[in-house]
Amino acid sequence: MSAELGARVAAAARRMSAQGLAQGKSGNVSARFVDGFLVTPSGHPYDAMEAGDIVHVDARGEPHGARAPSSEWRLHRDIYARRPEAQAIVHTHSPFATTLACLDRGIPAFHYEVAQLGGRDIRCAGYATFGTQELSDLAVEALEARRACLLSHHGAVAFGADVDEALMLAGKVESLARMYWQALQVGEPSLLDDAEMDRVARKFLTYGK
């Protein structure tokens, strides 16, 4: 296992917890590695997580390490298999994103930054028990042409070009979820049209590069 990459995954997990995107032992972080990926372990507190705790899961789904991998390892494996551009994944139970997910409500085009996640909206995947193949299949479907989605009655997932970008995008999902929830306290916000969201999505392809 790459100690350097493992350290980056562990550091991202600690930052995820510190930012309030995951509480206690919930959520998980991974990075693509060789024929599989490195992922945070199951049931291990983030504030004590170090590189040696990170688990290598190969392309067959076989773990290699001192600890068991996150129960959501299938989610990570299948996103990497379907999305070659995904180099790191962050799965959160952040409060506002999870609130919307518990209402089976995705995030529509109420703000132009929704397009930063790849499309005209952020979908909410259907519900399935955590850690199952069914959950992974539903998430991969909701991520079609997107870099993030909500998970019904569960949380959210985002991927990026590295662990820093994946964590940033997970934070962006939570920020947008909070703003959308706040707008809903007043009424249904107006939405940007498809042409504008497509225009903004193209601009985000080169934003900051």
C-alpha positions in Angstrom: 0.0 0.0 0.0 1.2 3.5 -0.7 1.9 5.1 2.7 1.7 8.6 1.2 -1.7 8.0 -0.4 -2.9 6.3 2.7 -1.9 9.3 4.7 -3.8 11.6 2.4 -6.9 9.5 2.7 -6.6 9.5 6.5 -6.1 13.2 6.6 -9.1 13.8 4.4 -11.2 11.6 6.7 -10.1 13.7 9.7 -10.9 16.9 7.8 -14.3 15.5 6.8 -15.1 14.9 10.4 -13.8 18.3 11.6 -15.9 20.1 8.9 -19.1 18.4 10.3 -19.6 16.3 7.1 -19.6 13.0 9.1 -20.3 12.4 12.7 -18.5 9.8 14.8 -17.7 6.8 12.6 -20.1 7.6 9.8 -19.2 8.2 6.1 -16.0 7.1 4.4 -13.2 8.3 2.1 -11.2 6.4 -0.6 -8.6 7.0 -3.4 -8.0 4.9 -6.5 -4.9 2.8 -6.1 -3.3 0.3 -8.5 -5.9 -2.4 -9.3 -8.4 -1.1 -6.7 -8.5 1.6 -4.0 -7.5 2.6 -0.5 -10.5 3.2 1.8 -11.1 4.1 5.4 -11.8 1.2 7.7 -15.1 0.1 9.2 -16.2 1.6 12.6 -12.9 3.5 13.3 -13.2 7.0 14.8 -11.8 9.6 12.4 -10.0 11.7 15.0 -7.7 8.8 15.7 -7.3 7.7 12.1 -3.8 7.2 10.6 -2.3 5.9 7.4 -1.8 2.5 8.9 -5.6 2.1 9.4 -6.4 2.6 5.7 -7.4 -0.6 3.9 -6.4 -1.6 0.3 -9.3 -3.3 -1.5 -8.4 -4.9 -4.9 -10.6 -5.0 -8.0 -12.1 -8.3 -6.9 -13.3 -6.7 -3.7 -10.7 -8.5 -1.5 -9.4 -6.4 1.4 -5.7 -6.2 2.3 -4.9 -4.6 5.6 -5.1 -4.9 9.4 -8.7 -3.7 9.5 -12.0 -4.4 7.7 -12.8 -1.9 5.0 -15.8 0.4 5.2 -19.1 -1.3 4.8 -19.6 0.8 1.7 -16.6 -0.6 -0.1 -18.9 -1.8 -2.9 -20.0 1.8 -3.5 -16.4 2.9 -4.0 -15.5 -0.1 -6.1 -18.4 0.4 -8.5 -18.0 4.1 -8.9 -14.3 3.6 -9.8 -15.3 0.9 -12.3 -17.9 3.0 -14.0 -16.2 6.4 -13.8 -12.5 6.4 -14.9 -12.2 10.1 -14.1 -13.0 9.4 -10.4 -9.7 9.3 -8.5 -11.1 9.8 -5.0 -14.6 9.4 -3.3 -16.0 11.0 -0.2 -19.3 9.6 1.3 -20.8 11.8 4.0 -23.8 11.9 6.4 -23.7 15.7 6.4 -26.8 17.2 8.1 -28.5 19.3 5.4 -27.8 16.9 2.5 -29.1 14.0 4.7 -32.2 16.0 5.6 -33.1 16.4 1.9 -32.2 12.8 1.3 -34.7 11.8 4.1 -37.3 13.6 2.1 -36.2 11.8 -1.1 -35.6 15.3 -2.5 -32.6 16.1 -4.7 -31.2 19.6 -5.2 -32.6 21.4 -8.3 -31.1 24.3 -10.3 -31.9 26.9 -7.7 -28.3 28.2 -7.7 -25.7 28.1 -10.5 -23.1 26.3 -8.4 -25.3 23.1 -8.7 -23.6 22.8 -12.1 -20.2 22.4 -10.4 -21.3 18.9 -9.6 -21.6 18.1 -13.3 -25.2 18.8 -14.4 -28.5 20.5 -14.1 -29.3 19.1 -10.7 -28.0 16.8 -7.9 -30.1 13.7 -7.9 -31.3 11.7 -5.0 -30.7 7.9 -5.4 -33.4 5.5 -4.3 -33.2 3.8 -0.9 -31.4 0.5 -0.2 -29.8 -0.9 3.0 -26.3 0.4 3.7 -23.4 -1.7 2.5 -25.4 -3.6 -0.1 -24.9 -4.0 -3.8 -28.4 -2.6 -4.4 -27.3 0.7 -2.8 -24.2 0.8 -4.9 -26.2 0.2 -8.1 -28.7 3.0 -7.3 -25.9 5.4 -6.5 -24.0 4.7 -9.7 -27.3 5.3 -11.6 -27.9 8.6 -9.9 -24.3 9.6 -10.6 -24.7 9.3 -14.4 -23.2 12.5 -15.9 -22.8 13.9 -12.3 -20.0 14.1 -9.8 -22.3 13.9 -6.7 -25.7 12.6 -5.6 -27.7 12.2 -2.4 -28.6 8.8 -1.1 -32.2 8.4 0.1 -32.5 8.3 3.9 -28.7 8.0 4.1 -26.4 10.8 3.1 -24.4 11.9 0.0 -21.4 10.9 -2.1 -19.1 12.9 -4.3 -16.0 12.1 -6.3 -13.1 14.2 -7.7 -9.7 14.1 -9.3 -8.0 13.7 -5.9 -9.0 13.5 -2.3 -8.9 17.3 -1.9 -11.3 17.9 -4.7 -13.6 15.1 -3.6 -13.8 16.5 -0.1 -14.3 20.0 -1.5 -17.2 18.8 -3.7 -18.8 17.0 -0.8 -18.6 20.2 1.2 -20.2 22.0 -1.8 -23.1 19.6 -1.8 -23.7 20.2 1.9 -23.5 24.0 1.4 -26.0 23.9 -1.5 -28.3 21.6 0.5 -28.2 24.1 3.4 -29.0 27.0 1.1 -31.8 25.1 -0.6 -33.3 24.0 2.7 -33.2 27.6 3.9 -34.9 28.9 0.7 -37.6 26.3 1.2 -38.5 27.8 4.6 -39.7 30.8 2.7 -41.1 29.0 -0.4 -40.2 27.2 -3.5 -37.2 29.0 -5.1 -37.2 29.9 -8.7 -35.0 27.7 -10.9 -32.4 28.5 -13.6 -33.3 27.0 -17.0 -31.6 24.1 -18.7 -29.7 26.3 -21.1 -28.2 28.4 -18.4 -27.2 25.3 -16.3 -25.6 23.8 -19.4 -23.7 27.0 -20.0 -22.4 27.2 -16.4 -21.5 23.5 -16.4 -19.2 24.1 -19.4 -17.6 27.1 -17.7 -16.9 24.9 -14.6 -14.9 22.5 -16.8 -12.1 25.1 -17.0 -12.8 27.0 -13.7 -9.6 27.4 -11.7 -7.5 25.5 -14.2 
